[in-house]
Structures are given as structure tokens and as C-alpha cells.
């Protein structure tokens, strides 16, 4: 899928800036135009992956003409990034993995304790790494002498 991008020209002291207007908050930069566009592709892929992990809809791509007319980007260059279709593929695929029995036993025990299937547990651990939902601990106060 192709998404339009807006590119802010770089200078000797400032990097090229790139915005993907269809993906709110998705932007990147690079010292060269090539680096900035490559970084924009990586940022867009990460944005889409995170959105799908949260069951959010991924916005459709706007036309180049729509993006060219956006306010606040006067003088910016319009371009395109091409994202692999596999980024949007949420279909289920059967896989065969090899694990030592002792590890498999631990995995099954964890799944049973959390009321999940083995596959469900692996998927959850991949999408939400352990500790990702934990609340940060407040900083310790320094002791007075």
C-alpha cells in the first residue's frame, strides 16, 4: 500500500523532516532525503503494527492531491512511501515450533494459570511483553542524614 508523505527540506544544520499525515503522530527525520524517507517507512510500519495490536483501524491512504492541499505544510514536498501488504495481514497462520519439553511444560502451565491456550499465550506475550502494563514505581525519596 502506498501512503503519501510530506517532506520538509533539510539544511546544513537541520535534518529533513517527514510526516505521514494519514497516520496521526507518525513522523521521522534523516540527515539525507533517502534516510528520512527510509525512516518514514519504518515509522509507518511501526505505527500500523501498534494500531493493529490495539485493534485500531488503520486509516486509508489519502490522495496526493488531498495531502498537497493540507494547511500548515506550505513549501513542503509531497512524496510516497510503499508499505508491504503483509503489514496489514492479520490472518491466522499455523506454525510448527520446536521447544524442549521442560520449556513447553512451563508454557502450558502459564497458559493454564491465565486461562489461555498455548497459542493465545504466545500471541499475548508477543504483542504485550511482560511488564508492559505494569504501573511505574514512584521514585524513592532520598534519606536525610
GITA-V921945 format. One record per residue. N is the residue number from 1. NEAR is the number of other ideal C-beta (glycine too) atoms within 12 Angstrom. D_FIRST is the distance of its C-alpha to the first C-alpha in Angstrom with 1 decimal. Layout:
# GITA-V921945
n={N;N}
near={NEAR;NEAR}
d_first={D_FIRST;D_FIRST}
This chain:
# GITA-V921945
n={1;2;3;4;5;6;7;8;9;10;11;12;13;14;15;16;17;18;19;20;21;22;23;24;25;26;27;28;29;30;31;32;33;34;35;36;37;38;39;40;41;42;43;44;45;46;47;48;49;50;51;52;53;54;55;56;57;58;59;60;61;62;63;64;65;66;67;68;69;70;71;72;73;74;75;76;77;78;79;80;81;82;83;84;85;86;87;88;89;90;91;92;93;94;95;96;97;98;99;100;101;102;103;104;105;106;107;108;109;110;111;112;113;114;115;116;117;118;119;120;121;122;123;124;125;126;127;128;129;130;131;132;133;134;135;136;137;138;139;140;141;142;143;144;145}
near={24;21;38;36;41;38;35;27;19;22;10;8;6;13;22;30;29;40;35;41;34;32;37;15;16;31;28;32;24;24;18;16;23;16;20;33;30;22;29;39;31;25;29;40;29;22;31;33;25;22;23;20;19;14;10;15;13;28;21;14;24;22;17;20;10;18;29;22;17;21;11;12;23;12;12;26;24;27;27;26;36;19;30;17;13;14;24;21;15;19;9;9;10;7;11;6;12;8;14;10;10;10;15;17;14;16;25;21;15;21;21;15;11;17;10;18;15;23;18;20;24;22;18;22;19;15;19;17;11;13;10;15;10;9;7;8;7;6;6;6;6;6;5;4;3}
d_first={0.0;3.8;6.6;10.1;12.9;16.6;18.9;22.5;24.7;26.5;30.2;32.7;33.1;29.7;26.3;23.2;21.5;17.8;16.6;13.2;14.8;12.6;13.3;17.1;19.0;16.1;17.6;18.7;21.2;22.5;25.6;23.9;20.9;19.2;20.1;18.8;15.3;15.3;16.6;14.0;11.3;13.8;14.6;11.2;11.0;14.6;14.2;11.8;14.1;17.1;16.0;15.6;18.9;20.5;19.3;17.7;15.0;11.7;11.6;9.3;8.1;11.3;12.3;13.6;17.0;16.9;16.1;18.7;21.2;21.0;24.4;25.3;23.1;25.5;25.5;22.2;19.9;16.4;13.6;9.9;8.4;5.8;5.2;6.4;6.1;9.7;9.3;9.1;11.8;15.1;17.1;20.5;21.6;25.2;26.2;29.6;30.8;34.2;36.1;39.9;41.7;42.9;39.3;38.3;41.3;40.3;36.8;38.4;40.9;38.3;36.3;39.6;40.7;37.5;37.5;34.3;33.5;32.9;29.2;28.9;30.6;28.5;25.3;26.9;28.2;24.8;23.1;26.2;28.3;32.1;33.4;30.2;31.8;35.2;36.7;37.6;41.3;43.3;44.7;48.2;50.9;53.1;56.6;59.5;62.3}
